[in-house]
C-alpha cells in the first residue's frame, strides 16, 4: 500500500477543500477551446507561407518507371531524386530483436511504391487548392506487381516480396513459452478459435498537419506539427536530414486528439522540413480526411489461432496460440513494425493465472500503410481473442462465463503477482471488479428477461470482459525491443516566478488529456500555489526537457511524478530561505497552503520569491544558487510500469431479422489507483469505450484484391456517434499503486481495450439460442446474419 | 489565398455583425474563406466531406457545414462563427455547462458542437436525452464518448426551464 496515497485520502476525508490530487476541478484549458481560440496547427499562418500537396500512389505495389512533370511546373514539383541528391535519408526504424528485417522508407517513394497513398511527389503553391491542381498534372508510369493484401497469404512461402532483398515478408517472428502438449494431454476441455480483427484508421478529429520554416535569427529549422512526441520527431528529423539536434525545434501547438496516430515521424514531416529550407519559405501541409483514411489505414489488423485447455470446472491449464499482425509496408519511427505483435505474445494471457503458455507471433509485411500503435495497441485485439476463449470454455463446461473468469483471475492475495510472461501486476482486486460488474449489470434480471423473450422479438444477451493494462512502460522492456526510443527518467522543470506563480515545463504533450490542469493539481498538492497561478509549458523542444512523449498511458505516472519531485525540491529551497527570513530553525519550518510557517510567524511563497529575485541582499549566505528553479527527473520505484484493470459488462439486443445491435446497458468497473482528477479519468474511460464500440461494431478499412482501400470518406468509414454510444456507467475502485507518486496508475488507453470483447460475448450470448456465433470484428449486421444463416442444429463449439 | 484565382469574385456578406467584402474563387468553401481570409479559425476542418460537423457555422441563424457552403453562394448573408458567440446568452450557458460536465477534451470538435448544441437549446426546450442525441448526431467527437456533451446540453435545457 502506498502511504502517500493513504495519507492523501485522510486529508480529503478530513473535510479540507481540495484542489490538489483527487479533486474534480474544472480544466484550465477549456475556456480558450470553448471560445474557438485554441491554436491548432492549421490556425498558424506565417508571412510568405506556401502550401504543399502530395502526389500519392494510386496502386498498391509497383515499380515506378518514370515521372511526367510538365515543363512549366518543374520548379514546384519535387520527387525522391531531389531529396536524395540533397542528402535526405530514408526513415529507418530497426528493432534489436533477433531476426528483425529492416525496411527503409524513403519519404517520397524511390524506385517502388508499396501501398496505395504512399507519397511519390510533392507540389508547392500559394494555396492548397493550387498545389492540388499541380499534383493532378504529375503523371507517373508504373510497372505493377502483384500486391500482398492478406497477411496470411503474404506470410506464406512464394508470396511476392514487398522488400525484394528480404527472404520472405515477415518483419519478425517471436516465440514465447514452451510446448506443453504432454502436460495437457488429458485435459478434459479443449476449445479452439480462429479470430480475425479488421484494419482500422485512428481518425482523431484533427488530422496530422504541419507548418515548417527556417528561423533565420535562431538559425534553426522550426516545425510546428500535430504530434504526441515532439522530442522524438526532432530525433527522427535529425537522422533523416543530417542536422544536429540543436538546429531543430519541434513545437506541438494545440493538438486535436492523437490516440497513437500522432506518435510517429511522418514522411511528410521530413519532406516539408527539407523543402522549407530548400525553398527558403514557410510551408504548410494539412492532412485531409481522404489522405488519412487512405494513407493512414494502419491499425489493429490481427489474426489468431488459439487453442485453450481447461479442467472440467473451467480452470485454465494452458493456452497455445499463433498470432499474425498485418504490419503494412514499412517499419515506422520510433515504434517499429514489430512492437504490436511482440506485445501480443507478452500480454495474451491477460489478467489470468495459468500454468502453461506458448505463443508464436508474426509481424507480416504487406502492401498497406505501415501499422501505428492505436490506443491500447495490441490489447484491444488480445482482449477480444482471450475473452472469447474464456466464454468458449464456459460453454464447454456448462457454466456462466463470469464464473469461469472468476476461477482464473489472479486473486488479490497473490498481489503483487508475476504472471506467466513476467508481467508484474502491482496491486488490486481483479475478482472484485468482476463481482461488482455482475451485480451492477444485474445478470439475474437479464437471464429472466431472456427466458421471457422480448416483445419485439429481438434477442437479448449479456457479456463480460476483464483486462489489466500496463501503463508507464519501463526502461528494460523498451531496451529489450531495441527500437529507436527507450523511455528513461521523465523530467520536469519547475520555476517559481518573482510574483509567486509557478511555471512547469514538460516535454510531454497534452492533446485532450487535460494535463495543464492535472499537473497543476499535483503541483498545488505539494506547494499550495493556486491553480490559476500554475502554468504548464509543454510540447516544445525549445522550451522543455527531453521526453519520449505521450503514449502508453504514461503521462500522469511519469510526468506527474516528475512534477511532484520538482515541486518537493522547490519546497525544500523555500523552507531554507524561509528559515533564514523567519529566524527559525529549518526543522521548524513547514509549508502548507502556500505559506511557510514557524510557530506564529509565517511568510508566503510570493514573499520568498520576491526576496530571491528582487532583494537578494536579504538571502542567507549559504543559499542554494540554483534559486527557485529546478529540473527533476522521475521514474516509478518499479521498472515494470503500472497495472490498472477493469471489468466491462454490457447488455445488447440483437435484431435477428436485420442484424442490428443495440447496446441497452454498458458498465465499467475500473481501478486506476489514485485518481488525480476523477472527471478526467472518467472522460478518458468514456472516450475509450466509445472508440471500442467503434472497433466492435462499425469501424473497418477494407481492401479489395488489388490492394485498393475501399473506405475513403467518413461515409464509408463509420465512426460511432451520439446515437451509437450509450450512457456509459462507471464504478470506481481505487487501489493505490505501491510504486508511484500518490499511487496513480496509467489508464488513458484502458477504456478502449474491453468493448469489442464485451460486445462480442454479449452478442454471442444473444445468438446462443439460435446456435450462431461470431468471432470476427467488426460485428456488422452482415456478419451477424451470416452467422445466423450458417448456424446448424448443433450448438456452436 | 485563393484571391489569386483569375475567376475570383467579390463576395460581400456579414460576419459576426461586421460587413466583409473579399475576393473568393468559386471553389472556395465558406470555412476556408473565414479561416484564411478573416483569420476566424474557430471553425475547424475535420473532414471536408460534410460528415464530422467540426466546421458548423450559423448562416442567417441556421447551422450549416462551413465545408459544404461555397463562399460565393453566401452573398449578402449573415454568418456567425464561434468567435461571434462570446456575448451570446445560450452559448455562455453552454460553455459553463461544457466545462462543468467535462464535455470536451482536445477541443477540436467543440466549436461545431457548441453551435449545434445552441441550435438544439433554442429550438427544443423539452428535448430529453434521446432527442438530444438524435439532434446532435451530425457532430462527431472522438474523445469524450458524448456522455458529458449530452449532460451539458440537458443541464442548460433544465436551467432555462427552471428560470
Interface residues (C-beta under 8 A of the other chain):
Chain A: X26 X27 X29 X30 X31 X32 X33 X34 X35 X36 X37 X38 X39 X40 X42 X43 X45 X126 X127 X129 X130 X203 X204 X205 X206 X254 X255 X256 X257 X259 X286 X288 X289 X290 X511 X512 X513 X514 X679 X680 X682 X683 X685 X686 X687 X688 X689 X690 X691 X713 X714 X715 X719 X721 X722 X723 X725 X727 X728 X751
Chain B: X1 X2 X4 X25 X27 X28 X35 X36 X39 X40 X41 X42 X43 X44 X45 X46 X47 X48 X49 X51 X52 X54 X81 X82 X83 X86 X95 X98 X99 X100 X102 X104 X105 X106 X107 X108 X109 X110 X111 X114 X129 X132 X133 X134 X136 X137 X139 X140 X141 X142 X143 X144 X145 X146 X147 X148 X149 X150
